Amino acid sequence: MQADRPKQYLLLNDHPVIFHTLSRLVSHPRIAGVVVALSAADHYWPTLNLPGQWPIHTTIGGDERADSVNNALQLLATLTTDDPWVLVHDAARPCLRHQDIDLMLQQLEDDEIGGILGIPLTETVKRVTAEGVIESTVDRNGLWRAATPQMFRLQALSAALKQAEQENIKVTDEAGAMELVGLKPKIVGGHSDNIKITVPQDLALAALFLQQQQTGEAE
């Protein structure tokens, strides 16, 4: 991001990116609370002026995404005696719609495994060598971009992540961990404006999407 701070703390419409993300989560009527995994050296989090009534807990993250998620799950396990559904979401995805959360709950709540939010690929996809030469055109039929939230039962996801750790296998998302233990998660089609802020121009795009969403709600 070529910035002086982690991308989740960059300003987006006068609030840090993570403020928007947390607001989308805690304002959903079916979400009981949020666990945020933080870097041990994170000195930006204490400066956030979050509403006191937001049900937010924090824990220390790890070196990899899977480590941070696993730490959050361990904390969550101390807060409940049940085996709830958990939604793992990227802090840098501030444009998540409630409609997409509703759709996930509708399609996955009675599923034995769970699944993820995704967007079907519509662009032409090329396989390219390390030298930047096109090797082939990939058939995009059946290809999706994995997004978040990713929705699984607490105990099953925790066990899958621990197995990946024990086998020294790096998984880049929660569905990958579930696949590792032989399960086949579903994918739920979501809105394409649920972008992950990755490069500087994504901030302007996210601001536009937030404005469009607010206009749509007003109408």
C-alpha positions as CSV (number, residue, x, y, z in Angstrom):
1,M,0.0,0.0,0.0
2,Q,3.0,2.3,0.2
3,A,1.6,3.7,3.4
4,D,3.0,4.5,6.9
5,R,0.7,2.1,8.6
6,P,-1.1,-1.2,8.0
7,K,-3.9,-0.9,5.4
8,Q,-6.7,-1.6,7.9
9,Y,-5.8,1.6,9.7
10,L,-5.8,3.8,6.6
11,L,-8.6,6.4,6.4
12,L,-11.6,5.6,4.3
13,N,-14.4,8.3,4.4
14,D,-13.0,9.8,7.6
15,H,-12.8,6.4,9.5
16,P,-10.1,3.7,9.5
17,V,-10.8,0.8,7.1
18,I,-11.2,-1.6,10.0
19,F,-13.9,0.7,11.6
20,H,-16.1,0.2,8.5
21,T,-15.5,-3.6,8.5
22,L,-16.3,-4.0,12.2
23,S,-19.4,-1.8,11.8
24,R,-20.7,-4.1,9.1
25,L,-20.2,-7.1,11.3
26,V,-21.5,-5.9,14.7
27,S,-24.6,-4.2,13.2
28,H,-25.8,-7.5,11.7
29,P,-28.6,-8.9,14.0
30,R,-27.3,-12.5,13.8
31,I,-23.7,-11.8,14.8
32,A,-23.2,-12.1,18.6
33,G,-19.7,-10.7,18.7
34,V,-16.4,-10.2,17.0
35,V,-12.9,-11.4,17.9
36,V,-10.1,-9.3,16.4
37,A,-6.6,-10.9,16.1
38,L,-4.0,-8.1,16.5
39,S,-0.3,-8.0,16.0
40,A,1.6,-7.9,19.3
41,A,3.2,-4.7,18.1
42,D,0.0,-3.0,17.0
43,H,-0.1,0.5,18.5
44,Y,-2.9,1.7,16.3
45,W,-5.7,-0.4,17.7
46,P,-5.8,1.5,21.1
47,T,-6.3,4.8,19.3
48,L,-9.5,3.7,17.6
49,N,-12.6,5.4,19.0
50,L,-14.9,2.4,18.8
51,P,-18.4,2.5,20.3
52,G,-18.4,1.0,23.8
53,Q,-21.4,-1.1,23.1
54,W,-19.8,-3.0,20.3
55,P,-19.2,-6.6,21.4
56,I,-15.6,-6.9,20.4
57,H,-12.8,-9.0,21.9
58,T,-9.2,-9.0,21.0
59,T,-6.4,-11.6,20.9
60,I,-2.8,-11.7,19.7
61,G,-2.4,-12.9,16.1
62,G,0.4,-15.1,14.7
63,D,3.0,-15.2,11.9
64,E,0.5,-16.5,9.4
65,R,-3.2,-16.0,8.7
66,A,-4.0,-19.5,10.0
67,D,-2.2,-18.8,13.3
68,S,-4.2,-15.6,13.8
69,V,-7.5,-17.4,13.1
70,N,-6.6,-20.3,15.3
71,N,-5.8,-17.9,18.2
72,A,-9.1,-16.2,17.7
73,L,-10.9,-19.5,17.8
74,Q,-9.2,-20.5,21.0
75,L,-10.4,-17.3,22.6
76,L,-13.9,-17.8,21.3
77,A,-13.9,-21.3,22.7
78,T,-13.5,-19.8,26.2
79,L,-16.5,-17.5,25.7
80,T,-19.0,-20.2,24.7
81,T,-19.9,-23.8,25.7
82,D,-21.6,-24.3,22.3
83,D,-20.1,-25.1,18.9
84,P,-21.3,-22.0,17.0
85,W,-20.9,-21.0,13.4
86,V,-18.0,-18.6,13.0
87,L,-17.5,-16.2,10.2
88,V,-13.8,-15.4,9.4
89,H,-13.5,-12.1,7.7
90,D,-10.7,-10.0,6.4
91,A,-10.2,-6.6,8.2
92,A,-9.4,-5.1,4.8
93,R,-12.9,-5.9,3.3
94,P,-14.9,-2.9,4.5
95,C,-17.7,-3.2,1.9
96,L,-19.3,-6.4,3.0
97,R,-23.1,-6.3,2.6
98,H,-25.6,-7.6,5.1
99,Q,-27.4,-9.2,2.1
100,D,-24.3,-11.4,1.6
101,I,-24.2,-12.4,5.2
102,D,-27.9,-13.2,5.1
103,L,-27.4,-15.3,1.9
104,M,-24.6,-17.3,3.6
105,L,-26.7,-18.0,6.6
106,Q,-29.6,-19.0,4.4
107,Q,-27.6,-21.4,2.3
108,L,-25.2,-22.8,4.8
109,E,-26.9,-22.7,8.3
110,D,-28.2,-26.3,7.9
111,D,-25.1,-27.5,6.0
112,E,-22.9,-30.2,7.6
113,I,-19.7,-28.4,6.6
114,G,-20.2,-24.7,5.8
115,G,-18.7,-22.7,3.0
116,I,-17.3,-19.4,1.8
117,L,-18.4,-16.2,0.0
118,G,-17.0,-16.0,-3.5
119,I,-17.3,-14.3,-6.9
120,P,-17.4,-16.2,-10.2
121,L,-14.6,-15.3,-12.6
122,T,-15.8,-13.3,-15.6
123,E,-12.4,-12.1,-17.0
124,T,-10.2,-14.2,-19.3
125,V,-7.6,-15.9,-17.3
126,K,-4.0,-16.5,-18.5
127,R,-1.4,-18.9,-17.1
128,V,2.0,-17.0,-17.2
129,T,5.6,-18.0,-16.8
130,A,8.0,-16.4,-14.3
131,E,9.3,-14.4,-17.2
132,G,5.9,-12.9,-17.9
133,V,5.2,-15.0,-21.0
134,I,1.7,-16.3,-21.5
135,E,1.7,-20.1,-21.5
136,S,-2.0,-20.7,-22.0
137,T,-5.6,-19.5,-21.6
138,V,-7.3,-21.1,-18.6
139,D,-10.9,-22.2,-18.9
140,R,-12.7,-20.0,-16.4
141,N,-15.8,-22.2,-16.3
142,G,-16.2,-23.3,-12.7
143,L,-13.5,-20.9,-11.4
144,W,-14.3,-18.5,-8.6
145,R,-12.5,-15.8,-6.6
146,A,-12.5,-16.9,-2.9
147,A,-13.6,-14.0,-0.6
148,T,-14.7,-13.7,3.0
149,P,-16.5,-14.3,5.2
150,Q,-15.8,-18.0,5.4
151,M,-18.3,-19.8,7.6
152,F,-17.6,-23.0,9.5
153,R,-18.3,-24.5,12.9
154,L,-15.8,-23.5,15.6
155,Q,-14.7,-27.0,16.6
156,A,-14.4,-28.3,13.0
157,L,-12.4,-25.3,11.8
158,S,-10.1,-25.3,14.8
159,A,-9.4,-29.0,14.3
160,A,-8.6,-28.5,10.6
161,L,-6.3,-25.6,11.3
162,K,-4.4,-27.6,13.9
163,Q,-4.0,-30.5,11.5
164,A,-2.6,-28.2,8.9
165,E,-0.1,-26.9,11.5
166,Q,0.9,-30.4,12.6
167,E,1.5,-31.4,9.0
168,N,3.4,-28.2,8.3
169,I,1.0,-27.3,5.5
170,K,0.4,-23.6,4.8
171,V,-3.2,-22.9,4.1
172,T,-4.2,-19.5,2.7
173,D,-7.8,-19.6,3.7
174,E,-10.1,-21.5,6.0
175,A,-11.7,-23.5,3.2
176,G,-8.2,-24.8,2.4
177,A,-7.9,-26.2,5.9
178,M,-11.3,-27.9,5.6
179,E,-10.3,-29.3,2.3
180,L,-7.1,-30.6,3.8
181,V,-9.1,-32.9,6.2
182,G,-11.2,-34.2,3.3
183,L,-14.3,-31.9,3.5
184,K,-15.8,-30.1,0.6
185,P,-17.2,-26.6,1.6
186,K,-19.8,-24.9,-0.6
187,I,-19.4,-21.5,-2.2
188,V,-22.0,-18.8,-2.0
189,G,-22.1,-16.1,-4.7
190,G,-21.6,-12.6,-3.3
191,H,-21.4,-9.1,-4.6
192,S,-18.3,-8.1,-6.5
193,D,-18.0,-4.8,-4.4
194,N,-16.8,-6.9,-1.4
195,I,-13.3,-6.0,-2.4
196,K,-10.1,-6.5,-0.3
197,I,-8.0,-3.4,-0.1
198,T,-4.6,-4.4,-1.4
199,V,-3.2,-1.5,-3.6
200,P,-3.6,2.3,-3.1
201,Q,-6.3,2.7,-5.7
202,D,-8.5,0.3,-3.8
203,L,-9.2,2.9,-1.2
204,A,-10.9,5.2,-3.8
205,L,-12.8,2.2,-5.2
206,A,-14.0,1.2,-1.7
207,A,-15.1,4.8,-1.0
208,L,-17.2,4.7,-4.2
209,F,-18.7,1.4,-3.3
210,L,-19.6,2.5,0.2
211,Q,-21.3,5.6,-1.2
212,Q,-23.2,3.6,-3.8
213,Q,-24.4,1.2,-1.1
214,Q,-25.6,4.0,1.2
215,T,-27.4,5.6,-1.8
216,G,-29.1,2.3,-2.5
217,E,-30.2,1.9,1.1
218,A,-31.6,5.4,1.1
219,E,-33.6,4.6,-2.0
